[in-house]
Amino acid sequence: MTAGPTRPRRRLRWPGVLAVVVLSLALVAGALAAVYTGASSIADAFDGTAGALTGPLLGTEAPSAQSCGKAVGPFTARGTRVFGANGKPFISYGITIPDMQGPHWANFFGLDEAKISAIADDWCANTVRFQFNEDNLIGPNGTGFNKAYLRAIEALVSASESDQLVVVLNDSTEFAPNGEPRSQAGPKFGTEIFWKDMTALYGKDPQVIFDLFNEPRMYHPGMSLFEKWHLWLNGGEFNGVFYPIGMAQLAAYVRHTLHARNLFWVEGPRYSLGFAGLVSEGAVIHVSGVGYANHHTIGGINPGVWYAEFGYLVATGVGPVVEGEWTNYEPYPHRSYAPAPGSCWPDAPTMVPMFLKYLAARGIGLDIYQLQPGYMIKSWLDLGDPTSINPRTWSCLQNHEPQPDQGAGRIILNWFIEHNS
């Protein structure tokens, strides 16, 4: 990978834009908490603290000057690896920008431009992942068309590519205003229309990756492994709603009917918390150019769990893997806030560095969530100022946080610099 020039950095103009952004983020934060309340009901929540560990703040060393790598497509999957132009291996080091999936997406445009600049210039990343909402573009029934939303998508992709970033487009339906229980839980015909529009624009763009559907949710506790994987693969009835297609049909439609040339990221069932059962239940996607995107692994935090949930896909030659959405931060110390499952590891001071070593040893990329205070950054005033972890005070208990607002930002930044320079 080679480094190239970046255009002048975009910074938000304070305090005018800040007031709008903070108000909008408050609304979206509430929506995100509601979304993950559903996830919490199907996932094991973490309890406990890291304990009275000793040592300096993790990852607080100031990074040295570096020339960060810029990946160039088109990207192809061969075996368990992804390759870019001229056969160069491509590993994604990225950050998710989720703001365009909500109903107040227009309020975030200036912030998102600043995030793009920070991702390219401050975070040494090579990838930006945008979460878009099909209903914002085509309406809940797939019969509308929002030109302003499409123009915003085009502007953000253009800005990212001018900063020489790989762009991942993700279709998210968590905030779909369609009246379905807990929003649209899997792909439907509207999803195909969304990708028809995206393929018309970006289906031959070598810098764009298609992340076909965000965190499929056709799952409930007690569901058999067979039912979970085959609802995900082929669709069917779930919670009184019929889903006419699954991930197999969606991938085939975008590849073979729409003739998209892009690399695909495919997320697993149950919020993509893992891929255990993909092979044993016969649910492998038989479409070319597919990578499997794991999210927020939960349960036991150790290499054995990582292998069982996604590492085996690489070890056994099934296909490429990316940790497509991951984070670690202390939960907000408020009772009304429901932290996302897997968002705070009680033993993060020890296990986050071990997790990153696990990914690096297997050529697995990482996309983090997100540039928001208390998550990966300290303040809106500087999108490049990362959070840190203090082993002595780190806590995942909302009612016991000696030092709130800690996060893995600095560890991730240093890891990106180490592996993408």
C-alpha positions in Angstrom: 0.0 0.0 0.0 1.2 3.5 -0.8 0.4 6.8 0.9 -0.8 9.8 -1.1 -1.7 13.4 -0.5 -4.8 14.4 1.4 -6.8 17.5 0.7 -7.2 20.3 3.3 -8.7 19.1 6.6 -12.3 19.9 7.2 -13.2 21.0 10.7 -16.5 21.8 12.1 -17.3 25.5 12.8 -18.0 25.9 16.4 -20.2 26.6 18.3 -23.0 26.9 15.7 -22.8 23.5 14.2 -22.0 21.9 17.6 -25.4 22.9 19.0 -27.3 21.2 16.2 -25.1 18.1 16.3 -25.4 17.6 20.0 -29.1 17.9 19.8 -29.3 15.4 17.0 -26.9 13.0 18.7 -29.0 13.0 21.8 -32.0 11.8 19.7 -30.0 9.1 17.9 -28.3 8.0 21.1 -31.8 7.3 22.5 -32.7 5.4 19.4 -29.6 3.3 19.6 -30.2 2.5 23.2 -33.7 1.3 22.2 -32.4 -0.8 19.4 -29.8 -2.6 21.6 -32.4 -3.2 24.3 -33.7 -5.9 22.0 -30.2 -7.2 21.5 -29.7 -7.3 25.3 -32.6 -9.6 25.7 -30.8 -12.2 23.5 -27.3 -11.7 24.7 -25.4 -12.4 27.9 -24.7 -9.1 29.5 -21.3 -8.5 31.1 -20.9 -7.8 34.8 -17.9 -7.1 37.0 -14.9 -4.9 36.8 -11.3 -5.2 35.7 -10.2 -5.0 39.3 -7.3 -3.1 40.9 -4.8 -3.7 38.1 -1.6 -1.7 38.1 0.2 0.1 35.3 0.0 3.1 33.1 -2.9 4.1 30.9 -3.1 1.7 28.1 -2.2 3.1 24.7 -1.4 6.6 25.9 2.0 6.8 24.1 1.9 9.6 21.5 2.1 8.1 18.0 5.1 9.0 15.9 4.9 10.7 12.6 3.8 8.2 9.9 2.7 7.7 6.4 -0.5 5.8 6.5 -1.4 3.3 3.9 -4.1 3.9 1.3 -5.7 0.8 -0.3 -6.6 0.8 -4.0 -9.3 -1.5 -5.6 -10.8 -3.3 -7.2 -11.0 -5.8 -4.4 -11.3 -9.5 -4.9 -11.6 -12.4 -2.5 -9.3 -15.4 -3.0 -9.4 -18.1 -0.4 -9.4 -16.4 3.0 -7.7 -13.2 1.8 -8.8 -10.1 0.0 -6.6 -8.5 -2.6 -6.6 -5.0 -4.2 -5.1 -3.5 -7.3 -2.0 -5.3 -8.6 -2.6 -8.2 -6.3 -1.8 -6.3 -3.1 -3.3 -7.8 0.1 -6.0 -5.7 1.5 -6.9 -5.6 5.2 -9.6 -3.1 6.3 -8.7 -0.7 9.1 -11.8 1.4 9.3 -14.3 3.4 11.3 -18.1 3.4 11.0 -20.1 6.6 10.5 -23.7 5.7 11.5 -25.4 9.1 11.4 -27.2 8.7 8.0 -29.4 5.9 9.1 -31.6 8.0 11.4 -34.6 10.2 10.7 -32.5 13.4 11.3 -29.8 12.5 8.9 -29.6 16.0 7.3 -28.4 17.5 10.6 -25.3 15.3 10.5 -23.9 16.1 7.1 -21.3 18.7 8.3 -20.3 16.4 11.2 -19.9 13.4 8.8 -17.6 15.4 6.5 -15.4 16.3 9.5 -15.4 12.6 10.5 -14.2 11.6 7.1 -11.3 14.0 7.3 -10.4 12.7 10.8 -10.6 9.1 9.8 -8.2 9.7 6.9 -5.8 12.2 8.6 -5.9 11.5 12.3 -6.8 7.8 12.7 -4.5 6.3 10.0 -7.4 4.3 8.7 -7.9 3.1 5.1 -11.7 2.5 5.2 -14.8 4.3 6.1 -18.1 2.5 6.6 -21.4 4.4 6.2 -24.7 3.1 7.5 -27.6 4.2 5.3 -31.3 3.4 5.7 -33.1 2.1 2.7 -36.4 3.7 3.9 -34.7 7.1 3.9 -34.0 6.6 0.2 -37.0 4.7 -1.1 -39.6 4.9 1.6 -41.0 2.1 3.8 -42.7 0.4 0.8 -40.0 0.9 -1.7 -42.1 3.1 -3.8 -40.6 6.5 -3.0 -37.4 8.3 -3.9 -35.6 10.9 -1.8 -33.3 12.9 -4.1 -31.8 14.9 -1.2 -30.8 11.7 0.5 -29.2 10.3 -2.6 -27.3 13.5 -3.1 -26.0 13.3 0.4 -24.8 9.7 -0.2 -23.0 10.8 -3.3 -21.4 13.7 -1.6 -20.1 11.6 1.3 -18.8 8.9 -1.0 -17.1 11.5 -3.1 -15.5 13.2 -0.1 -14.2 9.8 1.2 -12.7 8.8 -2.1 -11.0 12.2 -2.5 -9.4 11.3 0.9 -8.3 8.0 -0.7 -10.4 5.9 1.6 -12.1 2.6 0.7 -15.8 3.2 1.1 -18.2 0.5 2.6 -21.9 1.1 2.0 -24.2 -0.6 4.5 -27.9 -0.9 4.4 -29.4 -0.5 7.9 -33.1 -0.8 8.8 -33.0 -0.4 12.6 -34.9 2.9 12.4 -37.2 1.9 9.6 -40.6 3.6 10.0 -42.6 0.7 8.7 -44.4 -0.5 11.8 -42.8 -3.9 12.0 -41.9 -5.2 15.4 -38.5 -3.8 16.3 -38.0 -2.6 12.8 -37.3 -4.6 9.6 -35.4 -7.6 10.9 -34.1 -9.0 7.5 -33.9 -8.2 3.8 -37.0 -7.6 1.8 -37.8 -6.5 -1.7 -37.1 -2.9 -0.7 -33.6 -4.0 0.1 -33.2 -5.2 -3.4 -34.4 -1.8 -4.7 -31.9 0.0 -2.5 -29.1 -2.1 -3.9 -30.3 -1.6 -7.4 -29.9 2.2 -6.9 -26.5 1.8 -5.2 -25.3 -0.6 -8.0 -26.3 1.9 -10.6 -24.0 4.4 -9.0 -21.2 2.3 -7.5 -21.5 -1.2 -8.9 -18.3 -0.7 -11.0 -16.6 1.6 -8.5 -13.3 -0.2 -7.5 -13.1 1.7 -4.2 -16.6 0.7 -2.9 -17.6 -2.4 -0.9 -21.2 -3.4 -0.4 -22.2 -4.4 3.2 -25.5 -6.0 2.2 -27.6 -5.8 5.3 -26.9 -4.6 8.8 -27.1 -7.1 11.7 -29.9 -9.5 10.5 -32.3 -9.9 13.5 -34.6 -12.8 12.6 -33.8 -14.6 15.9 -35.4 -15.2 19.3 -34.0 -17.0 22.4 -34.6 -20.7 22.2 -34.5 -20.8 18.4 -32.8 -23.9 17.1 -29.5 -23.5 15.3 -31.1 -24.9 12.1 -34.0 -22.4 12.2 -31.7 -19.5 12.9 -29.4 -20.1 10.0 -32.0 -21.0 7.5 -34.2 -18.0 8.2 -31.0 -16.0 7.7 -30.1 -17.8 4.5 -33.5 -18.1 2.8 -36.0 -15.9 4.6 -39.3 -17.0 5.9 -41.8 -15.9 8.6 -40.6 -14.3 11.8 -42.6 -12.6 14.5 -45.7 -12.5 12.2 -43.8 -10.9 9.3 -42.9 -12.7 6.1 -39.4 -12.1 4.7 -39.4 -13.3 1.0 -35.7 -13.4 0.6 -32.7 -14.2 2.8 -29.0 -13.3 2.6 -28.4 -16.0 -0.1 -31.0 -14.5 -2.5 -29.9 -11.0 -1.7 -26.2 -11.7 -2.5 -27.1 -13.6 -5.7 -29.4 -10.8 -6.8 -26.8 -8.0 -6.4 -24.1 -10.1 -8.0 -25.9 -11.9 -10.8 -28.9 -9.8 -11.6 -27.5 -6.4 -11.0 -23.9 -7.4 -12.0 -22.2 -5.6 -9.2 -18.5 -6.1 -9.3 -17.9 -5.0 -5.7 -16.6 -7.0 -2.8 -19.5 -8.0 -0.5 -19.5 -8.0 3.3 -22.1 -10.4 4.6 -23.2 -10.2 8.3 -24.5 -13.1 10.2 -27.8 -13.8 12.1 -28.5 -12.6 15.6 -27.0 -9.2 15.1 -23.9 -10.8 13.5 -22.6 -11.7 16.9 -20.9 -14.7 15.5 -20.8 -17.3 12.7 -20.8 -20.5 14.7 -23.0 -22.9 12.7 -22.6 -21.3 9.3 -20.8 -24.4 7.9 -22.5 -27.1 9.9 -25.9 -25.9 9.0 -25.1 -25.6 5.3 -25.5 -21.8 5.2 -22.3 -20.8 3.4 -23.0 -18.1 0.8 -22.2 -19.5 -2.7 -21.6 -16.2 -4.4 -18.2 -14.9 -5.5 -16.4 -12.1 -3.8 -17.9 -12.5 -0.2 -16.2 -11.7 3.1 -17.9 -12.5 6.4 -18.4 -9.5 8.8 -18.5 -10.3 12.5 -19.9 -7.8 15.0 -19.4 -7.3 18.7 -18.5 -10.8 19.8 -20.1 -11.5 23.2 -19.9 -14.2 25.8 -16.5 -15.5 27.0 -13.7 -13.2 25.9 -10.9 -15.5 24.9 -9.3 -17.0 21.8 -11.4 -20.1 22.0 -14.6 -18.1 21.7 -13.1 -16.0 18.9 -12.1 -19.1 17.0 -15.6 -20.7 17.4 -17.4 -17.6 16.3 -15.3 -16.3 13.4 -11.7 -17.5 13.4 -12.5 -20.9 12.2 -13.7 -19.4 8.9 -10.1 -18.4 8.1 -8.5 -21.4 9.7 -10.6 -23.9 7.7 -10.5 -22.0 4.4 -14.2 -20.9 4.3 -13.5 -17.3 3.3 -12.2 -13.9 4.4 -13.3 -12.3 7.7 -13.5 -8.8 8.9 -14.5 -7.6 12.4 -17.0 -5.3 10.7 -18.2 -3.4 13.8 -16.4 -3.4 17.2 -16.1 -1.2 20.1 -15.1 -1.1 23.8 -16.0 1.7 26.2 -17.4 2.2 29.6 -21.2 2.4 29.6 -22.8 5.8 30.3 -23.4 6.0 34.1 -27.2 6.4 33.7 -29.8 3.8 34.6 -31.9 4.6 31.5 -29.0 3.8 29.2 -28.8 0.2 27.9 -25.3 -0.6 26.8 -24.9 -2.7 23.6 -24.0 -6.3 24.3 -20.2 -6.8 24.0 -19.5 -3.1 24.1 -17.6 -3.3 27.4 -15.3 -6.2 28.3 -14.7 -6.4 32.0 -11.1 -7.5 31.4 -10.6 -5.1 28.5 -7.2 -3.8 29.7 -5.8 -7.4 29.1 -8.1 -8.8 26.5 -8.4 -5.9 24.0 -4.6 -6.0 23.2 -4.9 -9.8 23.0 -7.9 -9.5 20.6 -6.0 -7.2 18.3 -3.1 -9.6 18.2 -5.5 -12.4 17.4 -6.9 -10.4 14.4 -3.5 -9.4 13.1 -2.1 -12.9 13.2 -4.9 -14.1 11.0 -5.1 -11.2 8.6 -8.5 -10.1 9.9 -9.4 -6.4 9.5 -11.2 -4.2 12.0 -13.9 -1.5 11.7 -14.6 0.4 14.9 -17.7 2.1 16.2 -17.5 5.1 16.4 -16.2 8.7 16.7 -18.4 9.8 19.5 -17.4 11.1 22.9 -17.2 8.3 25.4 -16.7 5.7 22.7 -13.5 6.3 20.7 -13.0 10.0 21.2 -13.0 12.3 24.3 -14.8 15.3 22.8 -16.5 16.7 19.8 -13.9 19.5 19.8 -11.3 17.2 18.4 -12.3 14.1 16.5 -8.7 12.9 16.5 -8.3 12.9 20.3 -8.9 9.2 21.4 -10.1 7.8 24.7 -7.8 5.7 26.8 -8.1 2.8 29.2 -6.8 3.0 32.8 -6.4 -0.6 34.1 -6.7 0.6 37.7 -10.2 2.2 37.2 -11.8 0.5 34.2 -15.3 -0.7 35.0 -18.3 -2.1 33.1 -20.7 -1.4 36.0 -22.9 1.6 35.4 -23.2 2.3 39.1 -19.5 1.9 39.8 -17.2 3.9 37.5 -14.4 5.5 39.3 -13.2 7.1 36.1 -16.0 7.4 33.5 -15.7 7.9 29.8 -12.9 5.5 29.2 -12.6 3.7 25.9 -10.2 1.8 23.6 -9.6 4.7 21.2 -5.9 5.1 21.8 -5.2 1.4 21.7 -7.0 1.2 18.3 -5.3 4.3 16.9 -1.8 2.9 17.8 -2.8 -0.5 16.3 -3.9 1.2 13.0 -0.6 3.1 12.9 1.3 -0.1 13.5 -0.4 -2.1 10.8 -1.4 0.5 8.3 1.9 2.5 7.9 
